[in-house]
């Protein structure tokens, strides 16, 4: 039995400009560019999470999405 295990180290990479554009589109308001405030509500019975994003400057809800917990 081999007791000397080699663990994979996580790979780090520098974000490219395209990656930064994607992150900005996810985290910032599409109308004014303000950082969004995210709210997560977990339903433990149905194993889902509802994610909502609101813009504090515009006062609009920009995103609402459900995720399955597995």
C-alpha positions in Angstrom: 0.0 0.0 0.0 1.4 3.4 -1.0 1.3 5.8 1.9 3.0 8.7 0.1 0.1 10.4 -1.7 0.6 13.3 -4.0 -2.2 15.9 -3.9 -3.0 18.0 -6.9 -2.3 21.6 -6.1 -4.9 24.1 -7.5 -3.9 25.9 -10.6 -4.0 29.6 -10.5 -4.3 31.7 -13.6 -4.5 35.4 -14.3 -7.8 36.6 -15.6 -7.9 37.6 -19.2 -9.8 40.7 -20.4 -12.6 38.5 -21.7 -12.9 36.9 -18.2 -13.1 40.2 -16.5 -15.9 41.3 -18.9 -17.9 38.2 -18.0 -17.4 38.9 -14.3 -18.4 42.5 -14.6 -21.6 41.5 -16.5 -22.5 39.1 -13.7 -21.7 41.3 -10.7 -22.6 44.7 -12.0 -25.9 46.4 -13.1 -26.5 46.3 -16.8 -28.0 49.8 -16.7 -25.7 51.9 -14.5 -22.7 49.6 -13.7 -23.2 49.7 -9.9 -22.2 46.5 -7.9 -25.2 44.3 -7.4 -26.5 43.1 -4.1 -27.1 39.3 -4.1 -29.6 37.6 -1.9 -29.8 33.8 -1.5 -32.8 31.9 -0.1 -32.4 28.2 0.6 -35.3 25.7 0.5 -33.9 22.7 2.3 -37.0 20.6 1.7 -37.0 21.0 -2.1 -33.2 21.3 -2.2 -33.1 24.5 -4.2 -31.5 27.9 -3.8 -33.1 31.1 -5.2 -30.6 33.8 -6.1 -31.8 37.3 -6.6 -29.7 40.3 -7.5 -30.8 43.9 -6.9 -29.2 47.2 -7.9 -29.0 49.6 -5.0 -28.6 52.6 -7.3 -31.4 51.8 -9.8 -33.6 50.0 -7.3 -34.5 47.3 -9.9 -34.2 43.5 -9.6 -31.9 42.5 -12.4 -31.6 38.7 -11.8 -33.6 35.9 -10.3 -32.5 32.3 -10.8 -33.0 28.9 -9.1 -30.3 26.4 -8.5 -30.6 22.8 -7.5 -28.7 21.5 -4.5 -27.4 17.9 -5.1 
